[in-house]
Amino acid sequence: MRLVSVNWFGAESDEFVVGGLDRQPLARIVASIRRGGFNSVRLPWSNELVARNPVVDVERLAANPRLQGRKALEVLDAVIDELGHAGLLVILDNHRGRGDWCCDEAHGDGLWHTPQYPETIWLEHWRAMAARYLHRPQVVAAELRNEIRGDPSQGLAPTWGDGNVRTDWRAAAERGGNAVLEVNPNLLIIVGGIDYQTHLSGVRTAPVRLAAPNRLVYAAHTYPWTHEPEELQDDAAFAAAAQKRWDFVRAPAQSYTAPVYLSEWGACVQADSLGKTCAPENAAYMAIFTRYARASQIDWAYWPLNGTQSAGYTRQRGAVETFGLLNTDWSDYVDSNVLRALQEAGATPKCDESDRR
């Protein structure tokens, strides 16, 4: 099947809970996801959430009194259960170590390990999450780490395939993926590229090898600023850039052939809290990406569902999430035209008689 997902952030922040539960009942938000035409949800989480598992602030759960007083993992359980009840699949995404917004280099967490959460803890937490959701069949995938990039706080930059135990993300992904599969061999293992997940160039000469076959999925991210201006004006130029950066991996019968999941893509779709509207390149990107996604039939996850911001650096809790699909009270989609564009991007063309022949 094809994953047509939305990202629902917040559990990776220092609030330790998905956004919107202060605005709307959980079931209503999940129903909105289903109504929007999505079949899956990517849920970011942090290592700090697992390590501390604090009781969630009651204000973050104002619209969900039955969840008040519960710890962060218990609330995450409830979110995943509600998504499963609605027939939606779940992709678990280890977004960062410390609970915070993501991503830059100034605030650390660029690699899969930090001094506070070394690789041993990262592996331990992935085993724990795989075990926790072992018997929830709606949890189908584990994205091992979000947006691998440089970490100046450790004086390190990521590499791919060079064998350096502190920087080689390909080797670490194999260790992490195999650790997850030891606990739950049915999960898909999603491995993003380096440099903020903007490309998969290392896969061509050094593909990831997991102990179990048919479990590997690669992931890339794409936003307006990751493309040259001409790529946002011409479908062929956009497709050529996509082919060079990630789509080559889907070519059949290659040593590296595997599915690709664009686990984050998005654009500004609503004015900010001060009324500043979106720059024109956002609409251009939205239009060209949706055409590319429909034509290529690639799997994707829009960033984000959230109508408001969670806490974090450069963020203001409760402010408008300008990329968000929902309005600020989380009651409905903010722009029906944007929603239709996403539904078009996620549509699967129907075959005709000539296709069958």
C-alpha positions as CSV (number, residue, x, y, z in Angstrom):
1,M,0.0,0.0,0.0
2,R,1.0,3.6,-0.3
3,L,1.6,5.7,2.8
4,V,-0.3,9.1,2.7
5,S,0.5,10.5,6.0
6,V,0.4,13.6,8.2
7,N,2.9,14.5,10.9
8,W,1.4,15.3,14.3
9,F,4.1,16.9,16.4
10,G,4.4,17.7,20.1
11,A,5.5,14.5,21.9
12,E,9.1,15.3,20.9
13,S,8.9,18.7,22.6
14,D,9.4,19.5,26.2
15,E,5.6,19.4,26.6
16,F,5.8,15.6,25.9
17,V,2.4,15.4,24.3
18,V,1.0,15.8,20.8
19,G,-0.4,19.2,20.2
20,G,-4.1,20.1,20.2
21,L,-5.3,18.1,23.2
22,D,-5.8,21.4,25.0
23,R,-8.1,22.5,22.2
24,Q,-10.2,19.5,21.1
25,P,-11.0,15.9,22.2
26,L,-8.6,13.3,21.0
27,A,-11.3,11.5,19.0
28,R,-12.3,14.6,17.2
29,I,-8.7,15.3,16.0
30,V,-8.3,11.8,14.9
31,A,-11.6,11.9,13.0
32,S,-10.3,15.0,11.2
33,I,-7.2,13.1,10.1
34,R,-9.3,10.3,8.7
35,R,-11.7,12.8,7.1
36,G,-8.8,14.5,5.4
37,G,-8.0,11.4,3.4
38,F,-4.9,10.4,5.2
39,N,-4.2,6.7,6.0
40,S,-1.3,7.1,8.4
41,V,0.3,9.4,11.0
42,R,4.0,10.0,11.7
43,L,4.4,10.6,15.5
44,P,7.7,12.3,16.6
45,W,9.0,11.4,20.1
46,S,12.1,12.3,22.0
47,N,14.5,10.2,24.1
48,E,13.7,12.5,27.0
49,L,10.1,11.5,26.9
50,V,11.0,7.8,27.3
51,A,13.7,8.5,29.9
52,R,11.6,10.8,32.1
53,N,8.0,9.8,31.2
54,P,6.6,12.8,33.3
55,V,3.0,13.4,34.1
56,V,1.7,15.6,31.3
57,D,0.8,19.2,32.4
58,V,-2.9,19.3,32.9
59,E,-3.2,22.5,30.8
60,R,-1.9,20.5,27.8
61,L,-4.9,18.1,28.2
62,A,-7.6,20.7,28.9
63,A,-10.0,19.3,26.3
64,N,-9.3,15.7,27.4
65,P,-10.1,15.3,31.1
66,R,-9.9,11.5,31.0
67,L,-6.2,11.8,30.1
68,Q,-5.4,14.3,32.8
69,G,-3.0,12.9,35.5
70,R,-1.5,10.3,33.1
71,K,2.2,10.1,32.2
72,A,3.5,11.0,28.8
73,L,3.8,7.4,27.5
74,E,0.3,6.6,28.7
75,V,-1.0,9.6,26.7
76,L,1.0,8.5,23.7
77,D,-0.6,5.0,24.1
78,A,-4.1,6.6,24.1
79,V,-3.2,8.6,20.9
80,I,-2.0,5.5,19.1
81,D,-5.0,3.5,20.3
82,E,-7.4,6.1,19.0
83,L,-5.5,6.2,15.7
84,G,-5.8,2.5,15.4
85,H,-9.5,2.5,16.2
86,A,-10.0,4.9,13.3
87,G,-8.1,2.6,10.9
88,L,-5.0,4.8,10.7
89,L,-1.5,3.4,10.7
90,V,1.3,4.9,12.8
91,I,5.0,5.6,12.0
92,L,7.1,6.2,15.2
93,D,9.8,8.8,14.6
94,N,12.7,9.3,17.0
95,H,12.9,13.0,16.4
96,R,15.6,14.1,18.8
97,G,17.2,13.3,22.2
98,R,16.3,16.3,24.4
99,G,12.6,17.4,24.3
100,D,12.6,20.5,22.1
101,W,11.8,21.9,18.7
102,C,13.8,20.7,15.7
103,C,16.0,21.2,13.7
104,D,19.2,23.3,13.6
105,E,22.8,22.8,14.6
106,A,23.1,25.4,17.3
107,H,20.9,23.5,19.8
108,G,22.6,20.1,19.4
109,D,20.9,16.7,18.7
110,G,22.3,16.6,15.2
111,L,23.3,13.0,15.4
112,W,21.6,9.9,16.8
113,H,23.6,10.2,20.0
114,T,24.3,13.0,22.5
115,P,26.3,13.1,25.7
116,Q,23.0,12.8,27.6
117,Y,21.6,10.1,25.4
118,P,24.4,8.0,24.0
119,E,23.9,5.3,21.4
120,T,23.4,2.7,24.1
121,I,20.4,4.7,25.4
122,W,19.1,5.3,21.8
123,L,19.1,1.6,21.2
124,E,17.6,0.8,24.6
125,H,14.7,3.3,23.9
126,W,14.0,1.9,20.5
127,R,13.8,-1.7,21.9
128,A,11.5,-0.4,24.6
129,M,9.2,1.4,22.1
130,A,9.2,-1.6,19.8
131,A,8.2,-3.8,22.8
132,R,5.6,-1.3,24.0
133,Y,3.7,-1.4,20.7
134,L,4.4,-5.0,19.7
135,H,0.8,-6.0,20.0
136,R,-0.6,-2.8,18.4
137,P,-0.7,-3.8,14.7
138,Q,-1.5,-0.2,13.6
139,V,2.2,0.7,14.5
140,V,3.9,-0.4,11.3
141,A,7.2,1.5,11.1
142,A,10.1,2.9,13.0
143,E,11.9,6.0,11.6
144,L,15.2,5.6,13.5
145,R,16.2,9.3,13.7
146,N,15.1,12.6,12.2
147,E,17.3,14.9,10.1
148,I,20.8,13.7,10.8
149,R,23.1,16.7,10.5
150,G,26.2,18.3,12.0
151,D,26.5,18.6,15.8
152,P,29.0,21.4,16.6
153,S,28.5,20.8,20.4
154,Q,30.3,17.4,19.9
155,G,32.6,18.7,17.1
156,L,31.1,16.1,14.7
157,A,29.6,15.9,11.2
158,P,27.7,12.9,9.9
159,T,29.2,10.5,7.4
160,W,27.8,7.6,5.4
161,G,29.6,4.3,5.1
162,D,33.1,5.2,6.3
163,G,33.0,3.0,9.5
164,N,33.5,5.8,12.0
165,V,31.6,4.6,15.0
166,R,30.7,8.2,16.1
167,T,29.7,9.6,12.7
168,D,28.7,6.8,10.3
169,W,24.9,7.0,10.2
170,R,24.6,4.1,7.8
171,A,26.3,1.7,10.2
172,A,24.4,3.1,13.2
173,A,21.1,2.7,11.3
174,E,21.9,-1.0,10.7
175,R,22.6,-1.4,14.4
176,G,19.4,0.5,15.3
177,G,17.2,-1.3,12.7
178,N,18.4,-4.7,13.7
179,A,17.8,-3.9,17.4
180,V,14.2,-3.0,16.6
181,L,13.7,-6.1,14.4
182,E,14.9,-8.3,17.2
183,V,11.9,-7.1,19.2
184,N,9.4,-6.8,16.4
185,P,10.4,-8.4,13.1
186,N,7.2,-7.0,11.4
187,L,8.1,-3.3,11.6
188,L,9.3,-1.4,8.6
189,I,12.7,0.3,9.4
190,I,12.9,3.8,8.0
191,V,16.3,5.3,7.5
192,G,16.7,8.9,6.4
193,G,19.7,10.4,4.6
194,I,22.2,12.9,6.1
195,D,22.4,16.7,5.7
196,Y,18.9,17.3,7.2
197,Q,17.6,14.3,5.3
198,T,17.7,16.2,2.0
199,H,19.3,13.5,-0.1
200,L,20.1,9.8,-0.2
201,S,23.3,10.0,-2.3
202,G,25.2,7.6,0.0
203,V,22.8,4.8,-0.7
204,R,24.0,4.4,-4.3
205,T,27.4,3.0,-3.2
206,A,26.7,2.0,0.4
207,P,23.1,0.8,1.0
208,V,21.8,-0.2,4.4
209,R,21.7,-3.9,5.0
210,L,19.3,-5.2,7.7
211,A,19.2,-8.7,9.1
212,A,15.6,-9.2,7.9
213,P,14.6,-8.8,4.2
214,N,11.9,-6.5,2.9
215,R,11.9,-4.3,5.9
216,L,14.0,-1.3,4.8
217,V,12.5,2.0,3.7
218,Y,14.6,5.1,3.0
219,A,13.3,8.6,3.9
220,A,14.0,12.1,2.6
221,H,12.7,15.5,3.4
222,T,11.8,18.3,1.0
223,Y,10.7,21.9,1.6
224,P,10.6,25.1,-0.5
225,W,14.1,26.1,0.7
226,T,15.6,22.8,-0.3
227,H,15.0,23.6,-3.9
228,E,16.4,26.1,-6.4
229,P,13.9,28.7,-7.7
230,E,13.8,27.1,-11.1
231,E,12.8,23.8,-9.6
232,L,9.7,25.4,-8.2
233,Q,8.7,26.7,-11.6
234,D,9.1,23.7,-13.9
235,D,7.8,20.2,-13.3
236,A,10.7,18.6,-15.3
237,A,13.3,20.4,-13.2
238,F,11.6,19.4,-10.0
239,A,11.4,15.8,-11.0
240,A,15.0,15.8,-12.2
241,A,16.1,17.2,-8.8
242,A,14.0,14.5,-7.0
243,Q,15.5,11.8,-9.1
244,K,19.0,12.9,-8.3
245,R,18.4,13.3,-4.6
246,W,16.1,10.4,-3.6
247,D,14.0,8.9,-6.4
248,F,16.8,7.0,-7.9
249,V,16.6,4.6,-5.0
250,R,13.2,3.3,-6.3
251,A,14.7,2.1,-9.6
252,P,14.1,-1.6,-9.9
253,A,16.7,-4.4,-9.8
254,Q,19.6,-2.3,-8.3
255,S,21.8,-3.3,-5.4
256,Y,20.2,-0.4,-3.4
257,T,16.6,-0.7,-4.6
258,A,14.1,0.1,-1.8
259,P,10.9,2.1,-1.2
260,V,11.3,5.9,-0.4
261,Y,9.1,7.7,2.1
262,L,9.1,11.5,2.0
263,S,8.5,11.7,5.7
264,E,8.4,15.5,5.8
265,W,7.3,17.9,3.2
266,G,5.3,21.1,3.7
267,A,4.8,24.8,3.0
268,C,3.3,27.9,4.6
269,V,-0.5,27.7,4.2
270,Q,-1.8,30.3,6.7
271,A,-0.8,33.7,8.0
272,D,1.1,33.9,11.3
273,S,-0.1,35.3,14.6
274,L,0.8,38.8,13.4
275,G,-1.1,38.5,10.2
276,K,1.9,38.1,7.9
277,T,0.9,36.0,4.9
278,C,2.9,33.3,3.1
279,A,5.6,34.1,0.6
280,P,4.7,33.3,-3.1
281,E,7.2,30.4,-3.3
282,N,5.1,28.4,-0.9
283,A,2.2,28.2,-3.2
284,A,4.5,27.4,-6.1
285,Y,6.1,24.6,-4.1
286,M,2.7,23.2,-3.0
287,A,1.5,23.1,-6.6
288,I,4.6,21.5,-8.1
289,F,5.0,19.0,-5.3
290,T,1.5,17.7,-5.4
291,R,1.8,17.2,-9.2
292,Y,5.1,15.3,-8.6
293,A,3.6,13.2,-5.8
294,R,0.6,12.2,-7.9
295,A,2.7,11.3,-11.0
296,S,5.4,9.5,-9.1
297,Q,3.1,7.7,-6.6
298,I,5.7,8.2,-3.9
299,D,4.9,7.7,-0.2
300,W,4.8,10.9,1.9
301,A,3.9,12.6,5.1
302,Y,2.9,16.3,5.2
303,W,4.4,18.5,8.0
304,P,2.3,19.2,10.0
305,L,-1.3,18.6,11.0
306,N,-0.9,21.0,14.0
307,G,-2.8,24.3,13.9
308,T,-0.7,25.8,16.8
309,Q,2.9,25.6,17.9
310,S,4.2,23.6,20.8
311,A,7.0,25.0,23.0
312,G,10.6,25.0,21.9
313,Y,13.4,27.3,20.7
314,T,12.1,29.8,18.1
315,R,8.6,28.8,19.0
316,Q,5.7,30.3,21.0
317,R,3.3,27.9,22.5
318,G,-0.2,28.4,21.1
319,A,0.9,30.7,18.2
320,V,-0.2,29.9,14.7
321,E,1.6,27.1,13.0
322,T,1.9,28.6,9.6
323,F,2.5,25.2,7.9
324,G,-0.3,23.6,9.8
325,L,-3.3,22.1,8.1
326,L,-5.8,22.7,11.0
327,N,-7.0,26.1,12.3
328,T,-5.9,27.4,15.7
329,D,-8.7,25.8,17.6
330,W,-8.0,22.5,15.9
331,S,-11.7,22.2,14.9
332,D,-11.3,22.0,11.0
333,Y,-8.9,22.4,8.1
334,V,-7.9,25.9,7.6
335,D,-7.9,25.9,3.8
336,S,-10.1,23.6,1.8
337,N,-8.0,24.3,-1.3
338,V,-4.9,23.1,0.4
339,L,-6.7,20.0,1.6
340,R,-7.9,19.2,-1.9
341,A,-4.3,19.6,-3.2
342,L,-3.1,17.1,-0.6
343,Q,-5.9,14.7,-1.5
344,E,-4.9,15.0,-5.1
345,A,-1.2,14.3,-4.2
346,G,-2.3,11.2,-2.3
347,A,-4.6,9.9,-5.0
348,T,-3.9,6.7,-6.8
349,P,-4.7,6.8,-10.6
350,K,-7.3,4.3,-11.7
351,C,-6.2,1.9,-14.4
352,D,-8.3,1.6,-17.6
353,E,-8.6,-1.3,-20.0
354,S,-5.4,-0.4,-21.9
355,D,-3.5,-0.5,-18.5
356,R,-4.8,-3.9,-17.8
357,R,-3.8,-5.2,-21.3
